[in-house]
């Protein structure tokens, strides 16, 4: 009995029978038309497929592109991290080298004997290290933490936004209170003048209306005074 070879399933298209090359060509064409601003219905007519198939193609392209970009980003971050580690190691090595004792040779003339003689001296000086190398190492570590997001988030105090007068002195608070009171008095007088002006314009002069600058009690006294 002869075995019948199974038909190898394709990579896409209707019923999954299209070749990989054709599927890839269709994806490239759909992406090109999308960049040009075509709608999915127009792309479907151009490719001879349904709008739902175009939607699946574009979604598959976006997912694959996002995955590729994420992998590229991670590779760049790893490369930058390796460079920062190298800078840190070089800074620490230079720091240790700067702490090593420094040896120098000096010639000193002696007064003993005829014409004097020179004596060679070897001087060893203790070094405490150059702190600039440690500062460079610290900067490398700071950039490394920033690259991988290892720093803790900064604490934001929301109380300052809710209470703008919390940091003001007692004298500043009194001055602000006086300013607000003055603004309220000006606003009240403006409203009263507007109401009186509107009443005079609409109904004509009112003999019983309170004149600006007179209080209510003064107006009542003027109405109760009998004419001579």
C-alpha positions as CSV (number, residue, x, y, z in Angstrom):
1,X,0.0,0.0,0.0
2,X,1.4,3.4,-1.0
3,X,1.3,6.2,1.5
4,X,-0.3,9.3,0.2
5,X,1.8,12.4,1.1
6,X,0.0,15.0,3.0
7,X,-0.4,18.4,1.4
8,X,1.7,21.0,3.2
9,X,-0.4,23.8,4.6
10,X,0.5,27.3,3.4
11,X,1.2,30.3,5.5
12,X,-1.9,32.5,4.8
13,X,-4.5,33.5,2.4
14,X,-7.9,31.8,2.0
15,X,-7.9,28.5,3.8
16,X,-4.2,29.0,4.5
17,X,-3.0,27.8,1.1
18,X,-1.1,30.9,-0.1
19,X,2.7,30.8,-0.2
20,X,4.9,32.7,2.2
21,X,6.1,35.0,-0.6
22,X,2.6,35.9,-1.7
23,X,1.5,36.6,1.9
24,X,4.6,38.8,2.4
25,X,3.9,40.7,-0.8
26,X,0.3,41.3,0.3
27,X,1.4,42.6,3.7
28,X,3.9,45.0,2.1
29,X,1.2,46.3,-0.3
30,X,-1.3,46.7,2.5
31,X,1.2,48.6,4.7
32,X,2.2,50.8,1.7
33,X,-1.4,51.8,1.0
34,X,-2.1,52.4,4.7
35,X,0.8,54.8,4.9
36,X,-0.6,56.6,1.8
37,X,-3.9,57.1,3.7
38,X,-6.1,54.5,2.1
39,X,-9.0,53.1,4.0
40,X,-9.2,49.3,4.7
41,X,-12.1,49.1,2.2
42,X,-10.0,50.6,-0.5
43,X,-7.1,48.4,0.3
44,X,-9.4,45.3,0.2
45,X,-10.6,46.3,-3.3
46,X,-7.0,46.8,-4.5
47,X,-5.9,43.4,-3.1
48,X,-9.1,41.5,-4.0
49,X,-9.8,40.4,-0.5
50,X,-12.3,41.3,2.2
51,X,-12.1,44.3,4.6
52,X,-11.9,41.9,7.5
53,X,-8.8,40.2,6.0
54,X,-7.2,43.6,5.5
55,X,-7.8,44.3,9.2
56,X,-6.2,41.0,10.2
57,X,-3.2,41.7,8.0
58,X,-2.6,45.2,9.4
59,X,-2.9,43.9,13.0
60,X,-0.4,41.1,12.3
61,X,2.0,43.7,10.8
62,X,1.6,46.0,13.8
63,X,2.2,43.2,16.3
64,X,5.3,42.0,14.5
65,X,6.7,45.5,14.1
66,X,6.1,46.3,17.8
67,X,7.9,43.1,18.7
68,X,10.9,44.0,16.5
69,X,11.1,47.5,17.8
70,X,11.0,46.3,21.4
71,X,13.8,43.8,20.7
72,X,15.8,46.5,19.0
73,X,15.3,48.9,21.9
74,X,16.4,46.2,24.4
75,X,19.5,45.5,22.4
76,X,20.4,49.2,22.4
77,X,19.9,49.4,26.1
78,X,22.1,46.4,26.7
79,X,24.8,47.9,24.5
80,X,24.6,51.2,26.4
81,X,24.6,49.4,29.8
82,X,27.8,47.5,28.8
83,X,29.5,50.8,27.9
84,X,28.5,52.4,31.2
85,X,29.9,49.4,33.1
86,X,33.1,49.8,31.2
87,X,33.3,53.5,32.1
88,X,32.6,52.6,35.8
89,X,35.3,50.0,35.8
90,X,37.8,52.4,34.2
91,X,37.0,55.1,36.8
92,X,37.4,52.8,39.7
93,X,40.7,51.5,38.3
94,X,42.0,55.1,37.9
95,X,40.9,55.8,41.5
96,X,43.0,52.9,42.8
97,X,45.9,53.9,40.7
98,X,45.7,57.5,42.1
99,X,46.1,56.1,45.6
100,X,49.4,54.4,44.9
101,X,52.5,55.8,46.5
102,X,54.5,58.1,44.3
103,X,58.2,57.6,44.1
104,X,60.5,60.3,42.9
105,X,64.3,60.7,42.8
106,X,66.1,63.9,43.9
107,X,69.8,65.0,43.8
108,X,71.0,66.7,46.8
109,X,74.5,68.3,47.2
110,X,76.4,67.8,50.4
111,X,78.9,70.3,51.9
112,X,81.3,67.6,53.2
113,X,84.6,67.0,51.4
114,X,86.3,69.1,48.8
115,X,84.0,70.8,46.3
116,X,81.0,69.0,47.7
117,X,79.3,66.0,46.4
118,X,75.8,65.1,45.2
119,X,73.7,62.4,46.9
120,X,70.8,60.7,45.2
121,X,67.6,60.5,47.3
122,X,64.5,58.5,46.7
123,X,61.4,60.1,48.1
124,X,58.2,58.1,48.6
125,X,55.0,60.2,48.9
126,X,51.7,58.8,50.1
127,X,48.8,59.6,47.9
128,X,45.2,59.9,49.0
129,X,43.6,59.4,45.6
130,X,41.9,61.8,43.2
131,X,38.2,62.2,44.1
132,X,37.4,63.2,40.5
133,X,37.6,59.5,39.5
134,X,35.0,58.6,42.1
135,X,32.7,61.4,40.8
136,X,32.9,59.9,37.3
137,X,32.1,56.5,38.7
138,X,29.1,57.9,40.5
139,X,27.9,59.5,37.3
140,X,28.2,56.2,35.4
141,X,26.1,54.5,38.1
142,X,23.5,57.2,37.9
143,X,23.2,56.8,34.1
144,X,23.0,53.0,34.5
145,X,20.1,53.3,37.0
146,X,18.3,55.8,34.8
147,X,18.7,53.5,31.8
148,X,17.0,50.6,33.5
149,X,14.6,52.6,35.6
150,X,16.0,51.5,38.9
151,X,15.6,54.8,40.7
152,X,12.6,55.1,43.0
153,X,9.9,57.5,41.8
154,X,10.0,61.0,43.3
155,X,7.5,61.7,46.0
156,X,5.1,64.5,45.1
157,X,3.6,66.6,48.0
158,X,0.0,67.4,47.0
159,X,-0.6,69.5,50.1
160,X,1.2,72.5,48.5
161,X,-1.2,72.5,45.6
162,X,-4.2,72.4,47.9
163,X,-3.1,75.1,50.4
164,X,-1.3,78.0,48.6
165,X,-1.0,79.9,51.9
166,X,0.7,77.2,53.9
167,X,4.2,78.7,53.5
168,X,3.2,82.4,54.0
169,X,4.2,84.3,57.1
170,X,1.7,85.9,59.5
171,X,2.4,89.4,58.0
172,X,2.0,88.1,54.5
173,X,-1.3,86.5,55.4
174,X,-2.6,89.8,56.9
175,X,-1.6,91.7,53.8
176,X,-3.3,89.1,51.6
177,X,-6.5,89.3,53.7
178,X,-6.5,93.1,53.4
179,X,-6.1,92.9,49.7
180,X,-9.0,90.4,49.3
181,X,-11.2,92.5,51.5
182,X,-10.5,95.5,49.4
183,X,-11.3,93.6,46.2
184,X,-14.6,92.4,47.7
185,X,-15.6,96.0,48.7
186,X,-14.8,97.2,45.1
187,X,-16.9,94.4,43.6
188,X,-19.9,95.2,45.9
189,X,-19.9,98.9,45.0
190,X,-19.7,98.0,41.3
191,X,-22.7,95.7,41.6
192,X,-24.7,98.4,43.4
193,X,-23.9,101.1,40.8
194,X,-24.9,98.7,38.0
195,X,-28.3,98.0,39.6
196,X,-29.0,101.7,40.2
197,X,-28.0,102.6,36.7
198,X,-30.2,99.9,35.3
199,X,-33.2,101.0,37.4
200,X,-32.8,104.6,36.2
201,X,-32.5,103.6,32.6
202,X,-35.6,101.4,32.6
203,X,-38.2,103.2,34.8
204,X,-36.8,106.7,34.8
205,X,-35.7,108.6,37.9
206,X,-37.1,107.2,41.1
207,X,-37.5,109.7,43.9
208,X,-37.5,107.0,46.5
209,X,-34.3,105.4,45.2
210,X,-31.3,105.5,47.4
211,X,-28.7,107.9,46.1
212,X,-25.1,106.6,45.8
213,X,-23.1,107.6,48.8
214,X,-26.2,107.7,51.2
215,X,-27.1,105.0,53.5
216,X,-30.5,103.5,53.9
217,X,-31.2,105.2,57.2
218,X,-30.3,108.6,55.7
219,X,-32.7,108.1,52.8
220,X,-35.5,107.2,55.2
221,X,-34.9,110.4,57.2
222,X,-35.0,112.5,54.0
223,X,-38.4,111.0,53.1
224,X,-39.9,111.7,56.6
225,X,-38.9,115.4,56.6
226,X,-41.9,117.7,56.0
227,X,-41.4,120.5,53.5
228,X,-41.5,124.0,55.0
